Amino acid sequence: MQTTLPAAPTPDDAALWHGGRLYLADQRLLPDRAEFLALDDAAGVAEAIRAMVVRGAPAIGVAAAYGVVLAARTAFRGAGPGWQGAITPDLELLAQARPTAVNLAWAVRRMAALIARLDGADPEPALLAEALSIHAEDRAANRRMGDLGAGLITGPTAVITHCNAGAIATGGYGTALGVIRSAYAAGKVRRVYADETRPWMQGARLTAWELMDSGIPVTLQADGAAASLMAGGGVGWVIVGSDRIAANGDVANKIGTYGLAILARYHGVKVMVAAPTSTVDMDLSCGGDIPIEERDPEELLSCGGRRLAPAGCAARNPVFDVTPAALVDAIVTERGVVLAPTLEKMRALMG
């Protein structure tokens, strides 16, 4: 359990439990300001997830687990021994905060399974222990994925990453950036090209910030610049995270990943997806079954508070797209690596 709250968040501080409260690094403010948002109830956690205070599938799952702890505290104070019935609305509120990242529902289900085994006594200690375990397990899984993914890279080479799948998007260390960290330490990555990732600019604001903080050479590029970079040679891998992976190996990730994978296949660049097994949804047969979140079109029509498009312009703002398994060279999880993923290989991984 966190005993000392840092004065300001670092890349490893997406979510912290301190003094009976949940502190989330407000990722909307980075890199201009590094500040924590303190939360005391499940409704606040659900809104923080929806509003992108915390983002990245694993980090959302960790935050939701802590949100269940806060929900249990409120339910026990209000209903005493009947807290298990009183907590249900808060569990549903947390689970529905964002639809695509499966880690969110996974974490709430895991916490709910523990709730079902508890009695009428104060549930907070047991649920807090479980949330802390989820957090620690994710951090350890990222370290394992980093080593496994780095083992696939022959280098030194340059790599491209899209959006942010780093420490700030997880329980710590990162998925895609975890692989990059481990590969850089092994002398296999010489430079990272980070797509800016419109419209929320996670690559510009978060990935560049994380890599610079770690002393890893990074060059920011517009999303549309990846093709010309690949055409010039020297890029060995595209390395990304995922918000949900279907049973056949189709991958949902930040919008633009699908196009990047097509470009990679044309230019002979390999594609690696790094994600914990909590991101794998074996109940969905293919990527077409993954719910794709669409957010307010205003996010696309404006940038930095300044409107870019003419008044009355229509816009579509899907947050994710689905990359078919046929375009993925490797899925890296804490349980192992799946090369050229198929349904049979994913079933073998998941056991």
HELIX and SHEET records of a PDB file:
HELIX    1   1 ALA A   42  ARG A   50  1                                   9    
HELIX    2   2 ALA A   57  ALA A   79  1                                  23    
HELIX    3   3 GLY A   80  GLY A   82  5                                   3    
HELIX    4   4 TRP A   83  ALA A   86  1                                   4    
HELIX    5   5 THR A   88  ALA A   95  1                                   8    
HELIX    6   6 VAL A  102  ARG A  117  1                                  16    
HELIX    7   7 GLU A  124  ALA A  150  1                                  27    
HELIX    8   8 ALA A  167  ALA A  169  5                                   3    
HELIX    9   9 ALA A  176  ALA A  185  1                                  10    
HELIX   10  10 GLN A  202  GLN A  202  1                                   1    
HELIX   11  11 GLY A  203  THR A  207  3                                   5    
HELIX   12  12 ALA A  208  ASP A  213  1                                   6    
HELIX   13  13 ASP A  223  ALA A  225  5                                   3    
HELIX   14  14 ALA A  226  ALA A  231  1                                   6    
HELIX   15  15 THR A  257  HIS A  267  1                                  11    
HELIX   16  16 THR A  277  THR A  279  5                                   3    
HELIX   17  17 GLY A  287  ASP A  289  5                                   3    
HELIX   18  18 GLU A  298  LEU A  301  1                                   4    
HELIX   19  19 ALA A  325  LEU A  327  5                                   3    
HELIX   20  20 LEU A  343  MET A  350  1                                   8    
SHEET    1   A 3 ALA A  15  HIS A  18  0                                        
SHEET    2   A 3 ARG A  21  ALA A  25 -1                                        
SHEET    3   A 3 PHE A  36  LEU A  39 -1                                        
SHEET    1   B 7 VAL A 218  GLN A 221  0                                        
SHEET    2   B 7 VAL A 189  ASP A 195  1                                        
SHEET    3   B 7 THR A 157  THR A 161  1                                        
SHEET    4   B 7 VAL A 235  VAL A 240  1                                        
SHEET    5   B 7 LYS A 270  ALA A 274  1                                        
SHEET    6   B 7 ALA A 330  THR A 333  1                                        
SHEET    7   B 7 GLY A 336  LEU A 339 -1                                        
SHEET    1   C 4 VAL A 280  ASP A 281  0                                        
SHEET    2   C 4 ARG A 244  ALA A 246  1                                        
SHEET    3   C 4 VAL A 251  LYS A 254 -1                                        
SHEET    4   C 4 PHE A 320  THR A 323 -1                                        
SHEET    1   D 2 SER A 302  CYS A 303  0                                        
SHEET    2   D 2 ARG A 306  ARG A 307 -1                                        
END                                                                             
